[in-house]
């Protein structure tokens, strides 16, 4: 879980993160979310399931912040 939290923090530029690294991480995250959304669409046409990938990331982020 710490690795996920660290990755998500490294998606924004900061004192320890260069813009190029942050941009690459955002691109990776975007590609992952698009892949998950495509999989959800294949499973069902239900709009709620299409958004499940984003909801999963929010849930992971929330949990990671509590840890």
C-alpha positions as CSV (number, residue, x, y, z in Angstrom):
1,X,0.0,0.0,0.0
2,X,2.9,2.4,0.7
3,X,4.1,1.9,-2.8
4,X,0.7,3.0,-4.2
5,X,0.6,6.0,-1.9
6,X,4.2,7.0,-2.9
7,X,3.4,6.6,-6.6
8,X,0.3,8.8,-6.3
9,X,2.2,11.5,-4.4
10,X,4.9,11.3,-7.2
11,X,2.2,12.2,-9.8
12,X,2.6,15.9,-8.8
13,X,5.7,18.1,-8.9
14,X,7.2,18.8,-5.5
15,X,10.5,19.3,-3.8
16,X,11.5,15.7,-4.4
17,X,9.8,15.2,-7.7
18,X,10.8,16.8,-11.0
19,X,8.1,17.8,-13.5
20,X,9.3,15.2,-16.0
21,X,8.9,12.3,-13.5
22,X,5.5,13.6,-12.4
23,X,4.3,13.9,-16.0
24,X,5.4,10.3,-16.7
25,X,3.7,9.0,-13.6
26,X,0.5,10.9,-14.5
27,X,0.7,9.3,-18.0
28,X,1.1,5.8,-16.5
29,X,-1.9,6.4,-14.1
30,X,-4.0,7.7,-17.0
31,X,-3.2,4.7,-19.1
32,X,-4.1,2.4,-16.2
33,X,-7.4,4.1,-15.6
34,X,-8.3,4.0,-19.3
35,X,-7.5,0.2,-19.4
36,X,-9.7,-0.4,-16.3
37,X,-12.5,1.7,-17.8
38,X,-12.4,-0.3,-21.0
39,X,-12.5,-3.5,-19.1
40,X,-15.5,-2.3,-17.1
41,X,-17.3,-1.3,-20.4
42,X,-16.7,-4.8,-21.7
43,X,-18.3,-6.3,-18.6
44,X,-21.4,-4.1,-18.7
45,X,-22.9,-1.0,-20.3
46,X,-23.9,0.2,-16.9
47,X,-22.4,3.7,-16.3
48,X,-21.7,2.9,-12.7
49,X,-19.4,0.1,-13.6
50,X,-17.6,2.3,-16.2
51,X,-16.7,4.7,-13.3
52,X,-15.6,1.9,-11.0
53,X,-11.9,2.2,-11.9
54,X,-11.8,5.8,-10.7
55,X,-13.8,4.9,-7.6
56,X,-11.3,2.2,-6.9
57,X,-8.4,4.6,-7.1
58,X,-10.1,7.1,-4.8
59,X,-10.7,4.3,-2.3
60,X,-7.1,3.2,-2.5
61,X,-6.0,6.8,-2.1
62,X,-8.2,7.3,1.0
63,X,-6.9,4.1,2.6
64,X,-3.3,5.0,1.8
65,X,-3.7,8.3,3.5
66,X,-5.0,6.6,6.6
67,X,-2.1,4.2,6.8
